[in-house]
């Protein structure tokens, strides 16, 4: 349920990404377990209490494989693929090299290849990467986003879609991306927006909290 009280809490043992430890409770729920969403009073980023185990979420192979057979999810994803490809193609670069982080079985990689982009991807879940089509496997690898196995200044663009909110250490991932991008490179980020219209109107039914998976919540 949303909380109307503007009670400010100082929690020394809990730190925000910015280092702050003053928070305001913005939401509390009981499903799938009791949880709180706290907003940092310094930078306004929210966090889930207790933290979900992000490593377990990233390696939920059954969930990732079932996703491939969900027609609604695939239709929604293809609409997003189209938007992201359009953003990338607007760059004034003759041959854009793209890295897709958290590629699963390579759906976006496949779409981007059809659009003429030179793209590669990786995911932490080996089982999901291994079920990708044979045509894609040469462009996919298994890796952790906190330690990406590519040399610096290699890519013109990095695509980071619905992944950053799952990580306990998003700043480390962003630091790795900065290392990989060429000067003037582009980072395309897609995230749930906790200050969007739907969560403002229907905070209880908004599906973006996902407390069992989402560690951080951005606006």
C-alpha positions as CSV (number, residue, x, y, z in Angstrom):
1,X,0.0,0.0,0.0
2,X,1.2,3.6,-0.6
3,X,2.3,5.5,2.4
4,X,1.0,9.1,3.0
5,X,3.3,9.8,5.9
6,X,6.5,11.6,5.0
7,X,8.5,10.0,7.8
8,X,12.2,10.5,7.3
9,X,14.3,7.6,8.5
10,X,18.0,7.5,9.1
11,X,19.3,4.0,8.6
12,X,23.0,3.8,9.2
13,X,23.4,0.2,8.1
14,X,21.7,0.9,4.7
15,X,23.3,3.0,2.0
16,X,22.0,4.3,-1.2
17,X,24.0,4.3,-4.4
18,X,24.9,8.0,-3.7
19,X,26.1,7.1,-0.2
20,X,23.1,8.7,1.6
21,X,21.3,6.9,4.5
22,X,18.2,9.1,5.0
23,X,15.1,7.5,3.4
24,X,11.4,8.0,3.1
25,X,9.0,5.1,2.9
26,X,7.1,5.3,-0.3
27,X,5.5,1.9,-0.6
28,X,4.9,-1.3,1.4
29,X,3.6,-4.7,0.3
30,X,2.9,-8.2,1.5
31,X,3.1,-10.1,-1.7
32,X,5.1,-12.2,-2.6
33,X,6.5,-11.4,0.8
34,X,6.6,-8.4,3.2
35,X,8.7,-5.7,1.6
36,X,9.3,-1.9,1.7
37,X,10.3,0.5,-0.9
38,X,12.5,3.3,0.5
39,X,13.4,6.5,-1.4
40,X,16.7,8.2,-0.8
41,X,16.2,11.8,0.3
42,X,19.4,12.8,-1.4
43,X,19.2,11.4,-4.9
44,X,15.6,10.1,-5.0
45,X,16.5,6.6,-6.1
46,X,14.4,3.9,-4.4
47,X,15.5,0.5,-3.1
48,X,13.8,-2.7,-2.1
49,X,14.0,-3.9,1.5
50,X,15.0,-6.7,1.9
51,X,17.2,-6.9,-1.2
52,X,16.3,-9.8,-3.5
53,X,19.1,-12.1,-4.5
54,X,19.9,-10.7,-7.9
55,X,22.2,-13.5,-8.8
56,X,19.3,-16.0,-8.5
57,X,17.1,-13.7,-10.6
58,X,19.6,-13.5,-13.4
59,X,20.0,-17.3,-13.4
60,X,16.3,-18.2,-13.3
61,X,16.7,-20.3,-16.4
62,X,13.1,-21.6,-16.4
63,X,11.7,-18.1,-16.3
64,X,14.0,-17.0,-19.2
65,X,13.1,-20.0,-21.3
66,X,9.3,-19.6,-20.7
67,X,9.7,-16.0,-21.8
68,X,10.6,-17.2,-25.3
69,X,7.2,-18.9,-25.6
70,X,5.1,-16.0,-24.2
71,X,3.6,-14.3,-27.3
72,X,2.5,-11.2,-25.3
73,X,6.0,-10.7,-24.0
74,X,7.6,-11.2,-27.4
75,X,5.2,-8.7,-29.1
76,X,5.9,-6.1,-26.4
77,X,9.6,-6.8,-26.7
78,X,9.6,-6.4,-30.5
79,X,8.0,-3.0,-30.1
80,X,10.8,-2.0,-27.8
81,X,13.4,-3.5,-30.1
82,X,12.1,-1.3,-32.9
83,X,12.4,1.8,-30.8
84,X,15.9,1.0,-29.6
85,X,17.1,0.1,-33.1
86,X,15.8,3.4,-34.4
87,X,17.7,5.3,-31.6
88,X,20.9,3.5,-32.5
89,X,20.5,3.9,-36.3
90,X,20.2,7.7,-35.8
91,X,23.8,7.8,-34.9
92,X,25.9,9.4,-37.7
93,X,28.3,6.4,-37.9
94,X,28.7,4.3,-41.0
95,X,29.0,0.9,-39.2
96,X,27.8,0.9,-35.7
97,X,29.1,-1.8,-33.4
98,X,26.6,-2.6,-30.6
99,X,26.8,-4.7,-27.4
100,X,23.5,-6.0,-25.9
101,X,24.0,-6.7,-22.1
102,X,21.7,-9.4,-20.7
103,X,20.8,-10.8,-24.1
104,X,19.1,-14.0,-22.9
105,X,18.8,-16.2,-26.0
106,X,19.5,-13.3,-28.4
107,X,16.1,-12.0,-29.4
108,X,17.3,-8.4,-29.7
109,X,20.6,-9.4,-31.3
110,X,18.6,-11.3,-33.9
111,X,16.3,-8.3,-34.5
112,X,19.2,-5.9,-34.7
113,X,21.0,-8.1,-37.2
114,X,18.0,-8.1,-39.4
115,X,18.1,-4.3,-39.2
116,X,21.7,-4.3,-40.4
117,X,23.5,-3.6,-37.1
118,X,26.8,-5.2,-36.2
119,X,25.8,-6.5,-32.8
120,X,27.1,-8.9,-30.1
121,X,25.5,-9.9,-26.8
122,X,26.2,-11.7,-23.6
123,X,24.2,-13.1,-20.6
124,X,25.2,-14.6,-17.3
125,X,22.9,-17.6,-17.8
126,X,24.8,-20.2,-19.8
127,X,21.7,-22.4,-20.3
128,X,19.7,-19.6,-21.9
129,X,22.6,-18.6,-24.2
130,X,23.1,-22.2,-25.3
131,X,19.5,-22.5,-26.6
132,X,20.0,-19.6,-29.0
133,X,19.9,-20.5,-32.7
134,X,23.1,-21.7,-34.3
135,X,23.2,-18.6,-36.5
136,X,23.5,-16.4,-33.4
137,X,25.9,-18.4,-31.2
138,X,29.0,-16.9,-32.8
139,X,27.7,-13.5,-31.6
140,X,26.8,-14.4,-28.1
141,X,28.9,-15.3,-25.0
142,X,28.5,-16.0,-21.3
143,X,29.7,-13.2,-19.0
144,X,29.0,-11.2,-15.9
145,X,28.1,-7.5,-16.5
146,X,30.3,-6.5,-13.6
147,X,33.4,-7.9,-15.4
148,X,32.8,-7.7,-19.2
149,X,35.4,-9.6,-21.2
150,X,36.0,-7.0,-24.0
151,X,38.7,-4.5,-24.5
152,X,38.2,-0.8,-23.8
153,X,36.7,1.6,-26.4
154,X,35.4,-1.2,-28.5
155,X,31.7,-0.4,-29.1
156,X,29.8,2.6,-30.5
157,X,26.7,1.7,-28.5
158,X,25.6,-0.5,-25.6
159,X,22.0,-1.6,-25.1
160,X,21.0,-2.1,-21.5
161,X,17.4,-3.2,-21.3
162,X,15.5,-4.0,-18.1
163,X,18.7,-5.2,-16.4
164,X,20.2,-2.4,-14.3
165,X,17.3,-2.5,-11.7
166,X,18.2,-6.2,-11.0
167,X,21.8,-5.6,-10.0
168,X,23.0,-4.8,-6.5
169,X,25.9,-2.9,-8.0
170,X,24.6,-0.9,-10.9
171,X,27.4,1.7,-10.7
172,X,30.0,-1.1,-11.3
173,X,28.1,-2.1,-14.4
174,X,27.9,1.5,-15.7
175,X,31.7,1.8,-15.0
176,X,32.3,-1.2,-17.2
177,X,30.1,0.2,-19.9
178,X,32.0,3.5,-19.8
179,X,35.2,1.5,-20.3
180,X,33.8,-0.4,-23.3
181,X,32.3,2.6,-25.1
182,X,34.2,4.6,-27.6
183,X,34.4,8.4,-27.0
184,X,31.0,9.9,-27.8
185,X,29.5,6.4,-27.6
186,X,25.8,5.9,-26.9
187,X,24.2,4.0,-24.0
188,X,20.6,3.1,-24.5
189,X,18.9,2.2,-21.2
190,X,15.4,0.9,-20.7
191,X,14.0,0.8,-17.1
192,X,10.8,0.7,-15.2
193,X,9.9,4.3,-14.2
194,X,8.5,4.5,-10.6
195,X,7.5,8.1,-11.2
196,X,5.6,7.3,-14.4
197,X,1.9,7.8,-14.9
198,X,0.7,4.2,-14.1
199,X,2.6,3.9,-10.8
200,X,1.3,7.3,-9.8
201,X,-2.3,6.4,-10.5
202,X,-2.2,2.8,-9.5
203,X,0.8,2.2,-7.1
204,X,-0.7,-1.0,-5.7
205,X,-1.3,-2.7,-9.0
206,X,1.8,-1.4,-10.8
207,X,3.8,-4.4,-12.0
208,X,7.1,-2.5,-11.9
209,X,8.0,-3.0,-8.2
210,X,8.7,-6.7,-8.6
211,X,10.3,-6.9,-5.1
212,X,11.5,-10.4,-5.6
213,X,13.6,-9.2,-8.6
214,X,14.2,-5.5,-8.6
215,X,16.8,-4.2,-6.2
216,X,16.7,-0.5,-7.3
217,X,13.9,1.7,-8.7
218,X,14.7,4.6,-10.9
219,X,12.8,7.6,-12.3
